[in-house]
Amino acid sequence: MHHPDSVRINKAISESGYCSRRQADSLIEEGHVTINGKVATLGDRVMPQDEVKVKGKLIVGNENLVYIALNKPVGITCTTDRRIPGNVVDFIDHKERIFHVGRLDKPSEGLLLMTNDGDIVNKILRAGNRHEKEYIVKVDRPITPDFLKRMRNGVPILDTVTKKCEVEQLSRYVFRIILVQGLNRQIRRMCEYLGYDVQELKRIRIMNIKLGNLKTGEWRDLSSEELNGLKNAVADSQNVPQADRNRSTGGRRRRK
């Protein structure tokens, strides 16, 4: 049985717009086509994430790359497990198989990126500790100068101390916070530690992408400007697991 997402190599080439299926067959017979670096043979099948090259040139197959900004409502769960009611995949109901980048808790709302580009997801998650995420938070009692100071300087949660971060009071109960790390339920836990209870939490920015006036529950495709900014921001984050990072770069330190 073939995998449901696989297609014949000649179909993948023709669907990319490179040439007709018959021309693709000739190119394959002449040995001009590779799949993940191996020379392809007639009848080979490829998956969406496979790298197909014709004469060394990468062709993007039938995978239409999708990059979406969603304003996630409260109550929707960031999971691709479709057995879970209220999962974000069914909520968006996109024709392509897309997944979420990072998470936003079920009781939180705001900006969530979704895509079917596995490469960029890995890069964003790997480079996670350098990328800003901005939130607006409403708590259950008046914000004090001491609360702001302690939130900025680091709070002990989950056996660590949170990194210094930018915090600004917006009104009596509301503050804005910019994080460069994403510990589990970090903002809620930080507030809890200081005796505050988060009542509303909304993410309004991830790196160069702003939520803007996107209404709750609505989504839009990223603009080319946003996408280019995103790709530039993760350009120096190799798509390799953290553990292999030093080996693959010969241990050279990144220039800041």
MIZAZA-415951 format. One record per residue (C-alpha): residue number from 1; y, z negated, x negated. Coordinates in steps of 0.5 Angstrom, whole numbers. Each point is the difference from the previous one (the first is absolute). Example, Ala and Ser with C-alpha at 12.3 -4.5 7.8 and 13.67 -1.06 7.14 Angstrom:
// MIZAZA-415951
+-----+-------+-------+-------+
| num |     y |     z |     x |
+-----+-------+-------+-------+
|   1 |    -9 |   -16 |   -25 |
|   2 |     7 |     2 |    -2 |
+-----+-------+-------+-------+
//
This chain:
// MIZAZA-415951
+-----+-------+-------+-------+
| num |     y |     z |     x |
+-----+-------+-------+-------+
|   1 |     0 |     0 |     0 |
|   2 |     7 |     2 |    -2 |
|   3 |     5 |    -5 |    -1 |
|   4 |     5 |     1 |     7 |
|   5 |     6 |     0 |    -5 |
|   6 |    -3 |     5 |    -5 |
|   7 |     1 |     8 |     1 |
|   8 |    -2 |     6 |    -4 |
|   9 |     3 |     1 |    -6 |
|  10 |     2 |     8 |     2 |
|  11 |     3 |    -3 |     7 |
|  12 |     4 |    -6 |    -4 |
|  13 |     3 |     6 |    -5 |
|  14 |     2 |     4 |     6 |
|  15 |     3 |    -5 |     4 |
|  16 |     5 |    -2 |    -5 |
|  17 |     3 |     7 |     0 |
|  18 |    -2 |     2 |    -7 |
|  19 |    -5 |     6 |     3 |
|  20 |    -5 |     2 |     5 |
|  21 |    -7 |    -3 |     0 |
|  22 |    -3 |     7 |    -3 |
|  23 |     5 |     0 |    -6 |
|  24 |    -2 |    -7 |    -1 |
|  25 |    -7 |     1 |     0 |
|  26 |     1 |     5 |    -6 |
|  27 |     5 |    -5 |    -3 |
|  28 |    -6 |    -5 |     0 |
|  29 |    -5 |     5 |    -2 |
|  30 |     4 |     2 |    -6 |
|  31 |     0 |    -7 |    -2 |
|  32 |     8 |    -1 |     1 |
|  33 |    -1 |    -6 |     5 |
|  34 |    -1 |    -7 |    -2 |
|  35 |    -1 |    -6 |     4 |
|  36 |     2 |    -7 |    -3 |
|  37 |     0 |     4 |    -7 |
|  38 |    -7 |     3 |     1 |
|  39 |    -1 |     7 |     1 |
|  40 |    -2 |     2 |     8 |
|  41 |    -5 |     4 |     2 |
|  42 |    -1 |     3 |     7 |
|  43 |    -1 |    -4 |     6 |
|  44 |     2 |    -7 |    -4 |
|  45 |     4 |    -4 |     5 |
|  46 |     6 |    -4 |    -1 |
|  47 |     3 |    -7 |     3 |
|  48 |     7 |     0 |     1 |
|  49 |     2 |    -5 |    -6 |
|  50 |    -4 |     5 |    -5 |
|  51 |     4 |     4 |    -5 |
|  52 |    -1 |     7 |     1 |
|  53 |     3 |     5 |    -5 |
|  54 |     0 |     8 |    -1 |
|  55 |     1 |     2 |    -7 |
|  56 |     3 |    -7 |    -2 |
|  57 |     5 |     0 |     6 |
|  58 |    -1 |    -6 |     5 |
|  59 |     0 |     2 |     7 |
|  60 |     1 |    -4 |     6 |
|  61 |    -5 |     1 |     5 |
|  62 |    -1 |    -2 |     7 |
|  63 |     3 |    -6 |    -1 |
|  64 |     7 |     0 |     3 |
|  65 |     3 |    -6 |    -4 |
|  66 |     4 |    -5 |     5 |
|  67 |     5 |    -5 |    -2 |
|  68 |     2 |    -4 |     6 |
|  69 |     5 |    -6 |     1 |
|  70 |    -2 |    -4 |     6 |
|  71 |     4 |    -6 |     3 |
|  72 |    -6 |    -4 |     1 |
|  73 |     0 |    -5 |     7 |
|  74 |    -2 |    -7 |     0 |
|  75 |    -7 |     0 |     2 |
|  76 |    -3 |     6 |    -4 |
|  77 |    -5 |    -1 |    -5 |
|  78 |     1 |     3 |    -7 |
|  79 |    -8 |     2 |     0 |
|  80 |    -3 |     7 |     0 |
|  81 |    -6 |    -4 |     3 |
|  82 |     0 |     4 |     7 |
|  83 |    -4 |    -5 |     3 |
|  84 |     6 |    -5 |     0 |
|  85 |     4 |     0 |     6 |
|  86 |     7 |     2 |    -2 |
|  87 |    -1 |     3 |    -6 |
|  88 |     5 |     4 |    -3 |
|  89 |    -4 |     6 |    -1 |
|  90 |    -1 |     1 |     7 |
|  91 |     7 |    -2 |     2 |
|  92 |     3 |     6 |    -4 |
|  93 |    -6 |     4 |     2 |
|  94 |     2 |     6 |    -5 |
|  95 |    -4 |     6 |     0 |
|  96 |    -1 |    -1 |    -8 |
|  97 |    -4 |    -6 |    -3 |
|  98 |     5 |    -5 |    -2 |
|  99 |     0 |    -7 |    -3 |
| 100 |     5 |    -5 |    -1 |
| 101 |     3 |    -1 |    -7 |
| 102 |     0 |    -8 |    -1 |
| 103 |     1 |    -5 |     6 |
| 104 |     4 |    -3 |     5 |
| 105 |    -3 |    -6 |     4 |
| 106 |    -2 |     1 |     7 |
| 107 |     6 |    -5 |     3 |
| 108 |     5 |     4 |    -5 |
| 109 |     4 |     7 |     2 |
| 110 |     4 |     5 |    -4 |
| 111 |    -1 |     5 |    -5 |
| 112 |    -8 |     2 |    -2 |
| 113 |    -1 |     7 |    -4 |
| 114 |    -6 |     4 |     2 |
| 115 |    -3 |     6 |    -3 |
| 116 |    -7 |     4 |    -2 |
| 117 |     2 |     0 |    -7 |
| 118 |    -4 |    -5 |    -4 |
| 119 |     3 |     2 |    -7 |
| 120 |     7 |    -3 |     2 |
| 121 |    -3 |    -6 |     4 |
| 122 |    -4 |    -2 |    -6 |
| 123 |     6 |     1 |    -4 |
| 124 |     5 |    -4 |     4 |
| 125 |    -5 |    -6 |     1 |
| 126 |    -1 |     0 |    -8 |
| 127 |     7 |     0 |    -1 |
| 128 |     1 |    -5 |     5 |
| 129 |     3 |    -5 |    -4 |
| 130 |     6 |     4 |    -2 |
| 131 |     2 |     3 |     7 |
| 132 |     5 |    -3 |     5 |
| 133 |    -2 |    -2 |     7 |
| 134 |     6 |    -3 |     5 |
| 135 |    -1 |    -4 |     6 |
| 136 |     5 |    -3 |     5 |
| 137 |    -3 |    -7 |     2 |
| 138 |     2 |    -5 |     6 |
| 139 |    -2 |    -7 |    -1 |
| 140 |    -1 |    -6 |     5 |
| 141 |     6 |    -4 |    -3 |
| 142 |     7 |     1 |    -3 |
| 143 |    -1 |     2 |    -7 |
| 144 |     3 |    -4 |    -6 |
| 145 |     3 |     1 |    -7 |
| 146 |    -6 |    -4 |    -2 |
| 147 |    -5 |     5 |     3 |
| 148 |     3 |     6 |    -2 |
| 149 |     0 |    -3 |    -7 |
| 150 |    -7 |    -2 |     0 |
| 151 |    -2 |     7 |     3 |
| 152 |     3 |     4 |    -6 |
| 153 |    -2 |    -4 |    -5 |
| 154 |    -8 |     0 |     2 |
| 155 |    -4 |    -4 |     4 |
| 156 |    -7 |    -3 |    -1 |
| 157 |    -5 |     4 |     4 |
| 158 |    -7 |     2 |    -1 |
| 159 |    -1 |    -3 |    -6 |
| 160 |     6 |     3 |    -3 |
| 161 |     7 |     0 |     0 |
| 162 |     4 |     6 |     3 |
| 163 |     4 |     4 |    -4 |
| 164 |     8 |     0 |     0 |
| 165 |     3 |     4 |     5 |
| 166 |     6 |     2 |     4 |
| 167 |     1 |    -4 |     6 |
| 168 |     7 |     1 |     5 |
| 169 |     1 |    -4 |     6 |
| 170 |     3 |     4 |     6 |
| 171 |     1 |    -5 |     5 |
| 172 |    -2 |    -7 |     2 |
| 173 |    -8 |     2 |     1 |
| 174 |     0 |     6 |    -4 |
| 175 |    -1 |     2 |    -7 |
| 176 |    -1 |     7 |    -4 |
| 177 |    -5 |    -1 |    -6 |
| 178 |    -2 |     6 |    -5 |
| 179 |    -7 |    -1 |    -3 |
| 180 |    -4 |     3 |    -6 |
| 181 |    -6 |    -3 |     1 |
| 182 |    -5 |     0 |     7 |
| 183 |    -4 |    -6 |     0 |
| 184 |    -4 |    -2 |     6 |
| 185 |     5 |    -2 |     6 |
| 186 |     5 |    -1 |    -6 |
| 187 |     6 |    -1 |     4 |
| 188 |    -3 |    -4 |     6 |
| 189 |    -3 |    -5 |    -5 |
| 190 |     6 |    -1 |    -4 |
| 191 |     4 |    -2 |     6 |
| 192 |    -6 |    -4 |     2 |
| 193 |     0 |    -4 |    -7 |
| 194 |     8 |    -1 |     1 |
| 195 |    -1 |    -3 |     7 |
| 196 |     2 |     6 |     4 |
| 197 |    -4 |     4 |     5 |
| 198 |     1 |     8 |     0 |
| 199 |     1 |     3 |     7 |
| 200 |     2 |     7 |    -1 |
| 201 |    -2 |     4 |    -7 |
| 202 |     2 |     7 |     0 |
| 203 |     0 |     5 |    -6 |
| 204 |     5 |     4 |    -1 |
| 205 |    -1 |     4 |    -7 |
| 206 |    -5 |     2 |    -4 |
| 207 |     3 |     2 |    -7 |
| 208 |     4 |     6 |     2 |
| 209 |    -2 |     1 |     7 |
| 210 |     4 |    -4 |     5 |
| 211 |    -2 |    -1 |     7 |
| 212 |     7 |     2 |     3 |
| 213 |     0 |     1 |     7 |
| 214 |    -7 |     1 |     2 |
| 215 |    -2 |    -3 |     6 |
| 216 |    -6 |    -5 |     1 |
| 217 |    -6 |     4 |     0 |
| 218 |     3 |     6 |    -2 |
| 219 |    -2 |     4 |    -6 |
| 220 |     3 |     6 |    -4 |
| 221 |    -2 |     4 |    -6 |
| 222 |     3 |    -2 |    -7 |
| 223 |     6 |     5 |    -2 |
| 224 |    -1 |     4 |    -6 |
| 225 |     5 |    -4 |    -3 |
| 226 |    -3 |    -6 |     2 |
| 227 |    -7 |     2 |    -3 |
| 228 |     3 |     3 |    -7 |
| 229 |     3 |    -7 |    -1 |
| 230 |    -7 |    -3 |     2 |
| 231 |    -3 |     4 |    -5 |
| 232 |     5 |    -1 |    -5 |
| 233 |    -1 |    -7 |     0 |
| 234 |    -7 |     0 |    -1 |
| 235 |     0 |     5 |    -5 |
| 236 |    -2 |    -5 |    -5 |
| 237 |    -5 |    -3 |     3 |
| 238 |    -7 |     3 |    -2 |
| 239 |    -5 |     1 |     6 |
| 240 |    -5 |    -5 |    -4 |
| 241 |    -3 |    -7 |     1 |
| 242 |     4 |    -5 |    -3 |
| 243 |    -5 |    -2 |    -4 |
| 244 |    -1 |     7 |    -4 |
| 245 |     8 |     0 |     0 |
| 246 |     0 |    -2 |    -8 |
| 247 |    -5 |     4 |    -2 |
| 248 |     2 |     6 |     3 |
| 249 |     7 |     0 |    -3 |
| 250 |    -2 |    -3 |    -7 |
| 251 |     3 |    -6 |     2 |
| 252 |     7 |     2 |    -1 |
| 253 |     5 |    -4 |     4 |
| 254 |     4 |     3 |     5 |
| 255 |     7 |     1 |    -2 |
| 256 |     5 |    -4 |     5 |
+-----+-------+-------+-------+
//
